[in-house]
Amino acid sequence: TTSALNSALCLRRATLFVSIVSTWLFRGHYVYPLGARIQDDMASRLPFIGLGALYFVIVVSDASLGFAAGRVLGGVVFSLG
């Protein structure tokens, strides 16, 4: 009977843990801060992406470079931002 009591107690603890974790996750205590952090991070990077795109267009539009060299150099300039 002791092992049956221990297994019932272990099952009860596991059920309680699952219910607490699922309530915590689905109420947004974990998901919302993660989304807010991603959104803040993307908002801070947006001006740098715009500058990289601007420099990419300037490099690619240079007529003295060949097609492949312009694309490679444009990619390097874009990644440096």
HUDALIN-V637088 format. One record per pair of residues at least 4 apart in sequence whose C-alpha atoms are under 6 Angstrom apart, sorted by the first residue. I is the first residue (numbers start at 1). GAP is how many residues later the second one is. Records with the same first field share a line. If there is no record, write none. Layout:
I = GAP  GAP
This chain:
18 = 4
22 = 4
24 = 5
25 = 5
28 = 4
48 = 33
51 = 30
52 = 26  29
53 = 25
56 = 18  22
57 = 4
59 = 15
60 = 10  14
65 = 5
66 = 4
69 = 4
70 = 4
74 = 4
